[in-house]
Amino acid sequence: MAFRKAVKGALIGGGAVATAISLSQFFEYRKNQPKWARLAYVEAQGELKEPFKDALPTREEQLSALRNAEEFDVLVVGGGATGSGCALDAVTRNLKTALVERSDFSSGTSSRSTKLIHGGVRYLQKAIMKLDYEQYMMVKEALHERANLLDIAPHLSAPLPIMLPVYKWWQLPYYWAGIKMYDLVAGSHCLKSSYVLSKSKALELFPMLKKDKLVGAIVYYDGQHNDARMNLAIALTAARHGAAIANYTEVVHLLKKPDPTGQEKVCGARCRDMITGQEFDIRAKCVINATGPFTDSLRKMDNQKTANICQPSAGVHIVIPGYYSPDNMGLLDPATSDGRVIFFLPWEKMTIAGTTDTPTEVTAHPIPMEEDINFILKEVRNYLSPDVEVRRGDVLAAWSGIRPLVTDPNSKDTQSICRNHIVNISDSGLVTIAGGKWTTYRSMAEETLDAAIKAHNLSAGPSRTVGLMLEGGKDWTPTLYIRLVQDYGLENEVAQHLAATYGGRAFDVAKMAHVTGKRWPILGKRLVSEFPYIESEVQYAIKEYACTAIDVIARRTRLGFLNVQAADEALPRIVAIMGKELKWTEQKMKEELEAAQKFLHLEMGYKARSEQLSKTTEISLTGQEVARFKKRFYKFDKESKGFITTLDVQQVLEKLSIQIDENALHEILNEVDLNKNGQVELDEFLQLMSAVQRGQISDSRLAILMKTAEEGLDLRGPVTVDRSGGGV
């Protein structure tokens, strides 16, 4: 049975801060309703039970529950981490619960985080320096929530050591004291004790680190998770416990009715199914606004005159190859050139670097800007060894997330940013939860429901979400992947991925996997060769309420966040599988493919990546380099036409006994064929090589192919007269 441990306060700023966290308990539930009604209601019995232990209700059944229910206790608007957390908290308190999300679960900020579950080292620093009790308590709460989240979703999260390099002797005791205070505040929730490293040991653990002036390093621990999958796990857990949840369901306007005093009160929402266009009403005693950056949009539906409280800030992250960081060690740069903090973290066998923090406009489709990408690359170069060439072309994906900073509407100073989160209840009863961070989603949800229950006189017990295992977590073990390999003949890497993504539900995905026709692996056809995602995950994604190809590449799998080019290559197969399962028309499949490609192009940085080579790319090569690359080009352009075609490349490759599929060759040349005339001109080739030399492009297949072919031809050399027998 999960419970909260009582912990004592730590010393801070010379004063004693004591805090005690009360114990909580779980109560049993039982189900006694028709299927659609049980979606939104479970009755207390003594311990939590799942009305839907096996298969989840389909999206159509969920929509039917939303349409047919006479009235819900709680309607949550917003399917991010906080909204899903509110739905889970509500339904496990025996409240009849509904949740609607305009797009997909975790489609916004909650899928675009730094992937850390953390208390906030920098907030603790401010708390100590300014003797700020509020900041201290915020860190303490986050550290408690960090421990809980690692416990309830062990398949999706794990502790991660993070190195803080030190380049000045006086900083070593200063940083060490701060990090030790972080451990102390965590108390019994401390993941692992922090420690100091010598220069040589730091370089042994993080060999890419800049050596000059390095005096040592400090390593501390925080948590890391798969944010979109974690968000989805929260939403699915709410559904399993009986909440009626539906993505792609937009609130058109709020419903109101007069109370006994004649005052208008919010009593539900008019909603639209974004897929069918059908509109319907959802009645509820309480409506919770958990829409993140769109907080003010719903508040203005309630009262057009209400002042904005959201002050959005854009945070850009980039993904670069895994060789930029050790497999299990992150890096924190606490003092960048403009004072911001940059994280450099291994994630899903890649490396994440970020984040920026710049004011922005609220949008459902934030786009990573080139200047932000270059800022992160510049900072990365500052603390990596000069031996490591940090290239713009190594950016495999980039994304921007909008952090919904808020001002407290009840504060006299409305210009001040709230450092934590706020729960606000309007005159008409709309409950708004805004601000906060990923790590504290559960405690934010608990506080929100406490306020909602009090304001609307709902009959409910205490929160039961501390220690409540999330979807897939209950049956997960560190060795679960071995059973997947042994029972289903999956590749080791694929099995590890399935176990780490679906936990105990990985067997359901494996059962749907197709036979490969090979000796090994027996099951599990990959969507793309270099990633462990398999085709049956697309089918399973539909059971997890995926409605579009974007849902699959961005949130059910994380392919779009890891490598936009690989995601683009996988899209036709993903669309084909979804089309068959969902009975899409040819036109619908075409639209899905185009929408997903647009998503990759704009929101995942494919545009910024592809534009590194364009018609306007300058050729900045020395005379010697131009001569060398012309020589290489003319080894393929034997007739000195000034351009090469797939036929020219094929002829050279045949001499070297290399075979490449003609379609693949067309693709390779098309990447460089800027004017799309079916041939690569000398200028285009020189533009390519110039971009490669400058690091703007790092993995051009044509550049590598032609270099390898040239080396192969040079190795063969001309046949000597002696060896040819003296000629004819």
Secondary structure, 3 states (H helix, E strand, C coil): CCCCCCCCCCEECCEECCCCCCCCCCCEEECCCCHHHHCCCCEECCECCCCCCCCCCCHHHHHHHHHHCCCEEEEEECCCHHHHHHHHHHHCCCCCEEEECCCCCCCCHHHCCCCEECCCHHHHHHHHHCCCHHHHHHHHHHHHHHHHHHHHCCCCEEEEEEEEEECCCCHHHHHHHHHHHHHHHHHHHCCCCCEEEEHHHHHHHCCCECCCCCCEEEEEEEEEECHHHHHHHHHHHHHHCCCEEECCEEEEEEEEEECCCCCEEEEEEEEEECCCCCEEEEEEEEEEECCHHHHHHHHHHHCCCCCCCEEEEEEEEEEECHHHCCCCCEEEECCCCCCCCEEEEEECCEEEEECCCEECCCCCCCCCCHHHHHHHHHHHHHHECCCCCCCHHHCCEEEEEEEEEECCCCCCCCCCCECCEEEEECCCCCEEEEECCHHHHHHHHHHHHHHHHHHHCCCCCCCCCCCCCCCCCCCCCCCHHHHHHHHHCCCHHHHHHHHHHHHHHHHHHHHCCCECCCCCCCECCECCCCCCCECHHHHHHHHCCCCCHHHHHHHHCCHHHHCHHHHHHHHHHHHHHHHHHHCCCHHHHHHHHHHHHHHHHHCCCHHHHHCCCCCCCCCCCCHHHHHHHHHHHHCCCCCCCCEECHHHHHHHHHHCCCCCCHHHHHHHHHCCCCCCCCCEEHHHHHHHHHHHHCCCCCCCHHHHHHHHHHHHHHHHCCCCHHHHCCCC
